[in-house]
Amino acid sequence: MAKVTAKSLRSSVVYSVYVRNHSEEGTFRAVERDLGRIRRLGVDIIWLLPVHPIGRMARKGGLGSPYANQDYREINPELGTLEDFTRLVSAIHDHGMKCIMDVVYNHTSPDSVLVTQHPEFFYKTPEGQFGNRAGDWADIVDLDYTSAELWEYQIETLRMWAGFVDGFRCDVAPLLPLAFWERAHEEVAAVNPDCLWLAESIEPGFIMHLRSLGLIGLSDAEILQAFDACYDYDIYPYYSGYLAGENTLGSYVEKINAQEYLYPDNYVKLRFLENHDRARAKAVIPGEQDLINWTAFLYFQKGMTLIYGGQETANEVCPDLFDKDTVSWNTGSDLSWLFAALYPIKQKKIMAQGICKLRALEEEHIITGTYTWGGQKLVGVFSLRGKSAEVDTELPDGVYRNLIDGSEVTVAGGRLFCAARPLILESGQLMIQEGIS
């Protein structure tokens, strides 16, 4: 609900947990034992990938995808009991964090309880068979939201879980009617008025594909009428395109800048370098110093920050969605210090309230950025390919402290030297004014 969403949500850091593959044990209890470490990274919200029973019919892999849901109102016994789940949520709260659960409302497994009990809830192919309207998803069948009774069932399910958790991450939300999400938001508020709504919005190409088929494909502007935040897939093709050498750094930066005027003043984007559907950051940004710069830039961008479990230890391979594939916590690399150092910067009000303007230095592969809020400024410099350079800055001349690592940075003649490490400087943190001892 962009009209009522607080800008302070932009200060939140979300940590995504794939329970099955978070540990060798693969249970809620194992996640519970890891909460202290996760919180120390600087995390506000735990997002649990789907925790419901997984279908067996047309199952992919040995264990199946958690996105092939068999029963919206039950807990996957492979992960634990309902008591274990509620205990985990309570422990998350005890650690000062919130918990959101994944909601997969576009489809179910072919052997879900709804297929058996309410076959009229489902889309049928021209041949009268269960199937998919778009995409080659062989392990699921699509729901049909022309059914008023389906709306009632799904909203009642949301109301039930809203009594346990603090919000929902809604899978492929743009494929459902906007009116459904608006009504769901309104009715869930009666149970939990502070419920957080995060939409997995989709890439521009997928929106156009859906619309070309005469199907629903909600834009981010539409989604933000019913949700507090959505993915930044609108710019993802330019991020991945830059890494692949298919477009310039400037075109990527300009797409981010455009969000400042395309969306409402209080828009919230979920910023990420990786997630369970995309390549690990380490796989596409192999250089350690480059990855450090990209991670700092991730936090610098306006919006919520997403950490996918294992990102802090620079895992290169995403856990398999369909089988047991435990995250490696001993890769020989640990960026936990960086996440922890960036978290207090993310909490600064200027990052939630200010206007952000980015600039690309093409030859140097450097991004500079400035937040402006009243008389305050926050400046970031991020060298994405290990290059050192002098860059212009809007800060007054003097010596500043880098908020990331505490090192001193000198601004002289309106310029500073970037030694291939990320810099975030604040106007109020001027240590020594030039010419003054």
C-alpha positions in Angstrom: 0.0 0.0 0.0 2.3 2.7 -1.3 -0.1 5.4 0.1 0.4 4.4 3.7 3.8 2.6 3.6 6.4 4.3 5.9 9.7 5.3 4.3 11.4 3.9 7.3 10.9 0.4 5.8 13.8 1.3 3.5 16.1 0.8 6.5 15.2 -2.8 6.8 17.5 -5.7 6.0 15.8 -9.0 5.0 17.4 -12.4 5.4 16.0 -15.2 3.2 16.1 -18.7 4.7 15.6 -21.9 2.7 14.9 -24.1 5.7 15.6 -27.5 4.0 19.0 -26.4 2.9 20.0 -24.0 5.6 21.5 -26.8 7.6 22.3 -30.5 7.3 19.3 -31.1 9.7 17.1 -29.0 7.5 14.5 -28.1 10.2 13.0 -25.2 12.0 14.9 -26.1 15.1 18.2 -25.8 13.3 17.3 -22.4 12.0 16.4 -21.3 15.5 19.9 -22.2 16.7 21.4 -19.9 14.0 19.3 -16.8 14.8 21.9 -15.1 17.0 24.5 -15.2 14.2 21.9 -13.9 11.6 20.9 -11.1 13.9 24.5 -10.0 14.3 24.8 -9.6 10.6 22.3 -6.7 11.0 19.0 -8.3 10.1 15.5 -7.0 10.8 13.3 -9.5 8.9 13.6 -13.2 8.4 11.8 -14.4 5.2 11.1 -18.2 5.2 10.8 -19.8 1.8 7.6 -21.9 1.6 7.0 -24.1 4.7 4.0 -26.0 3.5 3.8 -29.7 2.4 5.2 -30.3 -1.0 3.3 -32.2 -3.7 4.4 -35.6 -4.9 2.7 -35.8 -8.3 5.0 -34.5 -11.1 7.6 -33.7 -8.4 10.9 -32.4 -9.7 14.0 -33.9 -8.1 13.9 -36.2 -5.1 12.3 -33.8 -2.6 10.3 -31.4 -4.9 10.1 -27.6 -5.0 8.7 -25.8 -2.0 6.8 -23.7 -4.5 4.7 -26.8 -5.5 2.4 -26.4 -2.5 0.2 -29.3 -1.5 -1.7 -27.6 1.4 -1.7 -23.9 2.2 -3.0 -24.5 5.8 -0.4 -27.1 6.9 3.3 -27.3 7.8 5.7 -29.5 5.9 6.5 -32.3 8.4 10.0 -32.6 6.9 10.8 -29.3 8.5 9.1 -29.8 11.8 5.7 -29.5 13.5 3.4 -26.5 13.8 4.7 -26.2 17.3 8.3 -26.1 16.0 7.2 -23.4 13.5 5.6 -21.2 16.1 8.6 -21.7 18.4 10.8 -20.5 15.6 8.7 -17.4 15.0 8.7 -16.6 18.7 12.5 -17.0 18.8 12.8 -14.6 15.8 10.8 -12.1 17.8 13.0 -12.6 20.9 16.0 -11.8 18.8 14.4 -8.4 17.8 13.4 -9.5 14.3 10.2 -10.0 12.4 9.2 -13.1 10.4 7.5 -13.2 7.0 6.4 -16.4 5.2 6.3 -17.2 1.5 2.8 -17.2 -0.1 2.5 -19.1 -3.4 -1.0 -18.2 -4.7 -0.7 -18.5 -8.4 -0.6 -22.3 -8.4 -0.5 -25.5 -6.4 1.0 -29.0 -6.9 -1.2 -31.2 -9.2 -2.1 -33.3 -6.1 -2.9 -30.5 -3.7 -5.9 -30.7 -1.4 -7.6 -28.0 -3.4 -7.4 -30.1 -6.6 -9.2 -32.8 -4.8 -11.7 -30.7 -2.9 -12.2 -27.8 -5.2 -11.3 -28.6 -8.8 -13.4 -25.6 -9.8 -10.7 -23.3 -8.4 -8.3 -24.2 -11.2 -7.5 -23.1 -14.7 -8.4 -25.6 -17.4 -6.7 -25.9 -20.8 -8.8 -25.8 -24.0 -8.8 -29.6 -23.7 -10.3 -29.3 -20.2 -7.2 -30.4 -18.4 -5.4 -28.8 -15.4 -2.4 -26.8 -16.6 -0.4 -23.6 -16.8 -1.4 -20.4 -18.5 2.2 -19.2 -19.0 5.6 -20.8 -18.4 6.7 -24.4 -18.6 6.1 -25.3 -14.9 5.5 -29.1 -15.1 5.2 -29.6 -11.3 2.3 -27.2 -10.7 -1.2 -26.3 -11.9 -2.6 -22.8 -12.1 -5.4 -21.4 -10.0 -8.2 -19.4 -11.6 -9.1 -16.2 -9.8 -12.4 -15.7 -11.6 -13.7 -17.9 -8.8 -15.2 -15.8 -6.0 -15.0 -18.8 -3.7 -11.3 -19.1 -4.3 -10.8 -15.5 -3.1 -12.6 -16.4 0.1 -10.5 -19.5 0.7 -7.2 -17.8 0.0 -7.9 -14.7 2.1 -9.1 -16.8 5.0 -5.9 -18.7 4.8 -3.9 -15.4 4.9 -5.9 -14.3 7.9 -5.1 -17.6 9.7 -1.3 -17.3 9.1 -1.4 -13.5 9.9 -2.0 -14.7 13.5 1.4 -16.3 13.5 3.7 -14.2 11.3 4.4 -10.5 10.7 3.9 -10.5 7.0 4.0 -12.2 3.6 6.3 -12.5 0.6 4.0 -13.2 -2.3 5.3 -15.3 -5.1 4.7 -14.0 -8.7 2.2 -11.5 -7.3 1.7 -9.7 -10.7 -0.1 -12.8 -12.1 -3.0 -12.3 -9.8 -5.7 -9.6 -10.0 -4.8 -6.4 -8.3 -8.3 -6.3 -6.7 -7.6 -9.6 -5.0 -4.4 -8.3 -3.4 -6.2 -5.0 -2.4 -9.0 -6.9 -0.7 -6.6 -9.4 0.9 -4.6 -6.5 2.4 -7.7 -4.9 3.8 -9.1 -8.1 5.4 -5.8 -9.2 6.8 -5.4 -5.8 8.5 -8.3 -6.7 10.7 -6.1 -9.5 12.1 -2.7 -7.8 11.9 -2.8 -4.1 11.0 1.0 -4.0 10.8 1.3 -6.9 8.4 4.2 -6.4 5.9 3.4 -7.1 2.2 6.4 -7.9 -0.1 5.6 -8.7 -3.7 7.8 -10.7 -6.0 7.3 -8.4 -9.0 8.5 -9.6 -12.3 10.9 -8.6 -15.1 9.6 -6.3 -17.9 9.9 -9.0 -20.5 7.7 -11.4 -18.5 5.1 -8.6 -18.0 4.9 -8.1 -21.8 4.8 -11.8 -22.5 1.8 -12.2 -20.2 0.0 -9.3 -21.7 0.6 -10.6 -25.2 -1.3 -13.7 -24.1 -4.2 -11.7 -22.8 -3.2 -12.5 -19.2 -2.7 -10.4 -16.1 0.8 -8.9 -15.8 0.8 -6.2 -13.2 3.4 -3.5 -13.4 5.4 -2.3 -10.3 3.3 0.8 -10.3 0.1 -1.3 -10.0 1.7 -3.7 -7.5 2.7 -0.8 -5.2 -1.0 0.0 -4.8 -1.5 -3.1 -2.7 2.0 -3.9 -1.4 4.5 -2.2 0.8 7.5 -3.3 -1.3 8.4 -5.1 -4.5 11.4 -6.6 -6.2 13.7 -4.5 -8.3 13.4 -6.8 -11.3 12.5 -3.7 -13.4 16.3 -2.9 -13.4 17.6 -6.4 -13.0 18.1 -6.9 -16.8 20.5 -3.9 -16.8 22.4 -5.2 -13.7 22.9 -8.7 -15.2 23.5 -7.1 -18.7 26.3 -4.9 -17.3 28.0 -7.9 -15.7 27.7 -9.8 -19.0 29.0 -6.9 -21.0 25.7 -6.4 -22.8 25.0 -2.9 -21.7 26.9 0.0 -20.2 27.2 0.8 -16.5 25.5 4.2 -17.3 22.4 2.6 -18.7 22.0 0.5 -15.5 22.5 3.5 -13.3 20.0 5.6 -15.2 17.4 3.0 -14.8 17.9 3.2 -11.0 17.7 7.0 -11.1 14.5 6.8 -13.0 12.8 5.0 -10.1 13.0 8.2 -8.1 10.4 9.9 -10.3 8.5 6.9 -11.8 7.2 5.6 -8.4 5.4 7.3 -5.5 7.6 9.3 -3.1 7.4 6.5 -0.5 8.1 3.6 -2.9 10.1 0.7 -1.4 12.2 -1.6 -3.5 13.8 -4.9 -2.4 17.4 -4.6 -3.4 19.5 -7.8 -4.1 22.5 -9.1 -5.8 21.1 -12.7 -5.6 18.1 -14.7 -4.6 16.9 -18.2 -4.7 15.9 -17.8 -8.4 19.0 -16.0 -9.6 22.8 -16.7 -9.7 24.8 -16.2 -6.6 26.6 -12.9 -6.6 30.0 -14.7 -6.1 29.3 -16.7 -9.3 28.9 -13.5 -11.4 31.3 -11.3 -9.4 34.2 -13.6 -8.7 36.7 -10.9 -7.5 36.6 -10.5 -3.8 37.2 -6.7 -3.8 34.7 -6.3 -6.6 32.1 -8.3 -4.6 32.9 -6.1 -1.5 32.2 -3.0 -3.6 29.0 -4.4 -5.1 27.8 -5.4 -1.6 28.4 -1.9 -0.3 26.5 -0.5 -3.3 23.7 -2.9 -2.6 23.2 -1.4 0.9 23.7 2.2 -0.4 20.7 1.9 -2.8 17.4 3.2 -1.6 15.2 0.4 -0.4 15.2 -2.8 1.7 18.3 -4.9 1.4 18.0 -8.7 0.8 20.6 -11.2 2.0 20.1 -14.7 0.7 21.3 -17.3 3.2 24.9 -18.2 2.4 25.6 -14.9 0.6 27.6 -13.8 3.7 30.0 -16.7 3.1 30.2 -16.0 -0.7 28.6 -19.3 -1.8 28.9 -19.7 -5.5 26.0 -22.1 -6.1 22.4 -21.6 -5.3 20.9 -24.5 -3.2 18.9 -26.8 -5.5 15.2 -26.1 -5.2 14.3 -29.8 -5.7 16.8 -31.7 -3.6 18.9 -31.6 -0.5 21.7 -29.2 -1.1 23.0 -27.7 2.1 24.5 -24.2 2.1 28.3 -24.2 2.7 29.2 -22.2 5.8 32.9 -22.9 5.4 33.8 -21.6 2.0 37.0 -20.0 3.2 35.4 -16.6 2.6 33.4 -14.6 5.2 31.9 -11.2 4.5 29.9 -11.1 7.7 32.1 -8.2 8.9 31.0 -6.2 5.9 27.3 -6.8 6.4 27.6 -5.9 10.0 29.5 -2.7 9.1 27.0 -1.6 6.5 23.9 -2.2 8.7 24.3 0.9 10.9 24.8 3.0 7.8 21.5 1.6 6.5 19.8 2.8 9.6 20.6 6.5 9.0 17.4 8.5 8.4 18.9 10.2 5.3 18.9 6.8 3.5 15.2 6.4 4.1 14.1 10.0 3.7 16.6 11.6 1.2 16.7 11.8 -2.5 19.4 9.7 -4.1 21.2 10.5 -7.3 23.7 8.1 -8.9 26.4 8.7 -11.5 28.4 6.2 -13.6 32.1 6.8 -14.5 32.2 4.5 -17.5 35.9 4.1 -18.1 36.7 3.5 -14.4 33.6 1.3 -13.8 32.8 3.4 -10.7 29.4 4.4 -9.4 29.1 7.5 -7.2 26.0 8.5 -5.4 24.7 11.3 -3.3 21.7 11.3 -0.9 20.4 14.8 -0.1 18.0 15.5 2.8 17.7 19.1 3.8 21.2 20.3 4.5 22.5 16.8 5.0 24.5 14.8 2.4 25.6 11.2 2.3 28.1 10.3 -0.5 29.1 6.8 -1.7 31.8 5.7 -4.1 32.0 2.1 -5.4 34.7 0.8 -7.7 33.1 -2.2 -9.4 36.2 -3.5 -11.2 39.0 -2.8 -8.9 40.1 0.5 -10.4 41.4 3.5 -8.5 40.5 7.0 -9.6 39.9 10.6 -8.5 36.2 11.4 -8.4 34.1 14.5 -8.0 32.1 14.9 -4.8 29.6 17.4 -3.5 31.1 17.4 0.0 33.0 20.4 1.3 36.8 20.1 1.4 38.2 18.4 4.5 39.0 15.0 6.0 36.2 12.5 6.5 35.8 9.2 8.1 34.7 6.3 5.9 31.6 4.9 7.6 32.4 1.4 6.4 35.9 0.9 7.8 36.7 4.0 9.8 39.6 5.1 7.5 40.3 8.7 6.7 39.4 10.2 3.3 40.5 13.6 2.1 38.3 15.8 -0.1 40.4 18.6 -1.8 39.2 20.8 -4.6 35.9 19.0 -4.6 37.6 15.7 -5.4 38.5 12.6 -3.5 40.7 9.5 -4.3 39.0 6.2 -4.5 41.6 3.4 -4.0 39.3 0.6 -5.3 37.5 0.2 -2.0 34.0 1.3 -1.2 33.6 4.7 0.5 30.5 6.1 2.3 31.0 9.6 3.7 28.6 11.8 5.6 28.6 15.6 5.6 28.2 15.7 9.4 31.3 13.5 9.8 33.8 16.1 8.7 36.8 15.4 10.9 39.2 18.3 9.8 38.1 21.3 7.7 40.7 22.0 5.1 43.1 24.8 6.2 42.0 24.4 9.9 44.2 22.5 12.4 
